Amino acid sequence: MLKDKKLFLLDIDGTIALDTTLIDGTLEFMDYVLSIGGKYIFITNNSTKSIEDYIMKFDDFGIKVDKTSFVTSSYATAIYLKEVYKDKKIFVLGTKSFIKELKRFELNITEDKDEDIVCAVVGFDNELNYKKIEDICELLSTRDIDYIATNPDLVCPTSFGFVPDCGSICEMIENAVKRQPLYIGKPNKTIVEMCLEQTGFTKEQTLVIGDRLYTDIACGINGGVDTAVVFTGEATKEDLKDTEFRPTYSFSTIKELYEKLAF
């Protein structure tokens, strides 16, 4: 069944790369997918970068990509905000790149505490400062507005270990305002559904690959497709002993998955 897969939905951080370094076997895996007439789509929850920024990053990696190669939590959040709020004003806590991505969808975005704000949005923000935290806490404490976040990931893998991700930022905010956001990215099955609709592949032909059980693997399970966990990021083999998000397959690295597929 593994060799029948044609559509590969891949997490990025901790799965195929750590910071700006590709994990061994990634390029061989990508070449394999193209050689069988398949497609890879990156379904990252990392909202620090726009799709345009990711395209430039992957060009540096030497991986062939275009706009259809990514369904990010930023993109999914933008689609959701456009459908629900149209031209209403939205407060955003996030990186400049994330804000640029939202504005590309002609959303009415502000970083100020304007009077007519109807929703507050939080993304993974590696440009975070205390003023941003104070502003969103004030808005969520004093106004009856909606509260959205890109993803529930608690940490993001790096070359030296981990740093706090969007889920940790939201936990910090929750401690102050006693509110939790609606998360749009993984494990929301919408991410898988977008990819299937975009490509025309079936669920049976699809494999979600990631390093995190409660987002990557849970997303595949929620979307009704097979999953594979790799142990180069957050998840460990020990985690598989007691999890509700049990993957279909497990591999030490993306290279091990490639070798299982190609040979």
C-alpha positions as CSV (number, residue, x, y, z in Angstrom):
1,M,0.0,0.0,0.0
2,L,2.9,2.4,0.7
3,K,4.2,2.1,-2.8
4,D,0.8,3.0,-4.2
5,K,1.0,6.5,-2.7
6,K,1.2,9.4,-5.2
7,L,0.4,12.5,-3.1
8,F,2.7,13.3,-0.2
9,L,1.7,16.0,2.2
10,L,4.8,17.0,4.1
11,D,5.5,19.0,7.2
12,I,8.6,21.1,7.0
13,D,10.3,21.9,10.4
14,G,11.6,18.7,11.9
15,T,10.5,16.5,9.0
16,I,12.5,17.6,5.9
17,A,14.5,20.5,7.4
18,L,15.9,22.1,10.6
19,D,16.2,25.8,10.2
20,T,18.1,26.3,6.9
21,T,19.5,22.8,6.7
22,L,17.8,19.9,4.8
23,I,17.6,16.6,6.6
24,D,19.5,13.8,4.8
25,G,17.5,12.0,2.2
26,T,15.1,14.9,1.5
27,L,16.3,15.6,-2.1
28,E,16.3,11.9,-3.0
29,F,12.7,11.6,-1.7
30,M,11.5,14.6,-3.7
31,D,13.2,13.2,-6.9
32,Y,11.4,9.9,-6.3
33,V,8.0,11.5,-6.0
34,L,8.5,13.3,-9.3
35,S,9.8,10.2,-11.0
36,I,6.5,8.3,-10.3
37,G,4.3,11.1,-11.5
38,G,3.4,12.1,-8.0
39,K,3.2,15.4,-6.2
40,Y,4.5,16.8,-2.9
41,I,2.7,19.6,-1.0
42,F,4.1,21.1,2.1
43,I,1.5,21.6,4.8
44,T,3.4,23.5,7.4
45,N,1.9,25.1,10.4
46,N,4.8,27.6,10.5
47,S,3.1,30.9,9.9
48,T,6.2,33.1,10.1
49,K,6.6,33.0,6.3
50,S,4.4,33.7,3.4
51,I,4.2,31.2,0.5
52,E,6.4,33.6,-1.6
53,D,9.0,33.5,1.2
54,Y,8.8,29.7,1.3
55,I,9.3,29.5,-2.5
56,M,12.5,31.4,-2.2
57,K,13.7,29.3,0.7
58,F,13.0,26.1,-1.2
59,D,14.7,27.4,-4.3
60,D,17.8,27.8,-2.1
61,F,17.3,24.1,-1.0
62,G,17.3,23.1,-4.7
63,I,13.7,21.7,-4.4
64,K,11.4,22.4,-7.3
65,V,8.3,24.3,-6.1
66,D,5.7,26.8,-7.1
67,K,2.6,28.3,-5.4
68,T,0.7,25.0,-5.6
69,S,3.4,23.3,-3.6
70,F,2.3,24.8,-0.3
71,V,-0.8,24.9,1.9
72,T,0.4,26.7,5.0
73,S,-1.5,27.5,8.1
74,S,-1.2,31.2,7.0
75,Y,-2.9,30.4,3.7
76,A,-5.7,28.3,5.4
77,T,-6.2,31.1,7.9
78,A,-6.5,33.7,5.2
79,I,-9.1,31.6,3.3
80,Y,-11.1,31.2,6.5
81,L,-10.9,34.9,7.4
82,K,-12.0,36.0,3.9
83,E,-15.0,33.7,4.0
84,V,-16.1,34.7,7.5
85,Y,-15.1,38.3,8.0
86,K,-14.9,39.7,4.4
87,D,-14.0,43.4,4.7
88,K,-14.4,43.6,8.5
89,K,-11.4,44.8,10.6
90,I,-9.0,42.1,12.0
91,F,-6.3,42.6,14.5
92,V,-3.2,40.5,13.9
93,L,-0.3,39.4,16.1
94,G,2.3,37.9,13.8
95,T,5.4,38.4,11.6
96,K,5.6,41.0,8.9
97,S,5.6,38.1,6.4
98,F,2.4,36.7,7.9
99,I,0.6,40.1,7.8
100,K,1.7,40.5,4.2
101,E,0.2,37.1,3.3
102,L,-3.1,38.1,4.9
103,K,-3.2,41.4,3.1
104,R,-2.6,39.6,-0.2
105,F,-6.2,38.3,0.2
106,E,-7.4,41.9,0.6
107,L,-8.3,41.4,4.2
108,N,-8.8,44.5,6.4
109,I,-5.8,44.0,8.7
110,T,-4.6,46.2,11.5
111,E,-1.9,46.0,14.2
112,D,-3.5,48.9,16.2
113,K,-6.3,48.7,18.7
114,D,-8.9,50.3,16.4
115,E,-12.5,50.6,17.6
116,D,-14.2,48.5,14.9
117,I,-12.1,45.3,15.3
118,V,-14.2,42.1,15.1
119,C,-11.6,39.4,15.4
120,A,-8.0,38.9,16.8
121,V,-5.6,36.5,15.1
122,V,-2.4,35.0,16.5
123,G,0.3,33.4,14.4
124,F,3.7,31.9,15.2
125,D,5.7,35.1,15.7
126,N,9.4,35.0,15.9
127,E,9.4,38.8,15.9
128,L,7.3,38.9,19.1
129,N,7.6,41.7,21.7
130,Y,5.8,42.4,24.9
131,K,3.8,45.3,23.4
132,K,2.1,42.9,21.0
133,I,1.2,40.6,24.0
134,E,-0.2,43.6,25.9
135,D,-2.3,44.8,23.0
136,I,-4.0,41.5,22.3
137,C,-4.6,40.8,26.0
138,E,-6.3,44.2,26.2
139,L,-8.5,43.5,23.2
140,L,-9.5,40.0,24.4
141,S,-10.2,41.3,27.9
142,T,-12.2,44.4,27.2
143,R,-14.1,43.6,23.9
144,D,-16.4,40.9,22.7
145,I,-14.4,39.8,19.6
146,D,-13.6,36.5,18.0
147,Y,-10.2,34.9,18.7
148,I,-8.4,32.9,16.0
149,A,-4.9,31.3,15.8
150,T,-3.0,29.7,13.0
151,N,-1.9,26.5,14.8
152,P,-1.7,24.8,18.2
153,D,2.0,23.6,18.0
154,L,3.7,24.2,21.3
155,V,7.2,24.1,19.9
156,C,9.0,24.5,16.6
157,P,12.1,22.3,16.0
158,T,15.4,24.1,15.4
159,S,19.0,23.0,14.8
160,F,19.7,23.3,18.6
161,G,16.4,21.9,20.0
162,F,13.1,23.8,20.1
163,V,11.6,27.2,20.5
164,P,8.1,28.2,21.6
165,D,5.5,28.1,18.7
166,C,2.0,29.6,18.3
167,G,0.4,27.2,20.8
168,S,2.8,28.3,23.5
169,I,2.1,32.0,22.7
170,C,-1.6,31.3,22.9
171,E,-1.1,29.5,26.3
172,M,0.6,32.6,27.6
173,I,-2.3,34.8,26.4
174,E,-4.8,32.3,27.9
175,N,-3.2,32.6,31.3
176,A,-3.9,36.3,31.2
177,V,-7.3,36.5,29.5
178,K,-8.9,33.0,30.2
179,R,-9.7,32.5,26.5
180,Q,-8.6,29.9,23.9
181,P,-8.6,30.5,20.2
182,L,-10.1,28.6,17.3
183,Y,-7.1,26.9,15.6
184,I,-7.2,26.8,11.8
185,G,-4.1,24.9,10.8
186,K,-3.2,21.2,11.5
187,P,-4.8,19.1,12.9
188,N,-7.8,20.6,11.1
189,K,-8.8,18.3,8.3
190,T,-9.4,21.3,6.0
191,I,-5.7,21.2,5.1
192,V,-5.9,17.7,3.7
193,E,-9.2,18.5,1.9
194,M,-7.6,21.5,0.2
195,C,-4.8,19.4,-1.1
196,L,-7.1,16.6,-2.4
197,E,-9.3,19.2,-4.2
198,Q,-6.3,20.9,-5.7
199,T,-4.6,17.8,-7.1
200,G,-7.4,15.3,-7.8
201,F,-5.6,12.5,-6.1
202,T,-7.7,10.1,-3.9
203,K,-7.4,9.6,-0.2
204,E,-6.0,6.1,-0.8
205,Q,-3.2,7.7,-2.9
206,T,-2.3,10.2,-0.1
207,L,0.2,10.1,2.7
208,V,0.7,12.7,5.4
209,I,4.3,12.9,6.7
210,G,5.3,14.8,9.8
211,D,7.2,14.8,13.1
212,R,4.4,15.8,15.4
213,L,1.6,13.4,16.5
214,Y,-1.0,15.9,17.8
215,T,-0.9,18.1,14.6
216,D,0.7,16.3,11.6
217,I,-0.6,12.8,12.3
218,A,-3.8,14.0,13.8
219,C,-4.4,16.0,10.6
220,G,-4.0,13.0,8.4
221,I,-6.3,10.9,10.7
222,N,-8.9,13.6,10.7
223,G,-8.7,13.9,6.9
224,G,-9.1,10.1,6.4
225,V,-5.7,9.4,4.9
226,D,-2.7,7.3,5.8
227,T,0.1,8.9,7.9
228,A,3.8,8.4,8.6
229,V,5.7,9.9,11.5
230,V,9.5,10.6,11.4
231,F,11.6,11.0,14.5
232,T,13.7,14.0,13.5
233,G,11.6,16.6,15.2
234,E,9.3,16.5,18.2
235,A,7.9,13.0,18.3
236,T,9.9,10.1,19.7
237,K,9.5,6.3,19.5
238,E,8.4,6.3,23.2
239,D,5.5,8.6,22.3
240,L,3.9,5.9,20.2
241,K,3.3,3.7,23.3
242,D,0.6,6.0,24.6
243,T,-1.0,8.2,22.0
244,E,-4.5,8.6,20.5
245,F,-2.9,9.7,17.3
246,R,-1.3,6.5,16.1
247,P,0.4,6.8,12.6
248,T,0.0,4.2,9.9
249,Y,3.8,4.0,9.5
250,S,6.8,5.2,11.4
251,F,10.4,5.9,10.2
252,S,13.5,7.2,11.8
253,T,14.0,9.8,9.0
254,I,12.7,10.9,5.6
255,K,15.6,8.9,4.2
256,E,14.3,5.7,5.6
257,L,10.9,6.4,4.1
258,Y,12.5,7.1,0.7
259,E,14.4,3.8,0.8
260,K,11.3,1.9,1.7
261,L,9.5,3.4,-1.3
262,A,12.3,3.3,-3.9
263,F,13.8,-0.1,-3.3
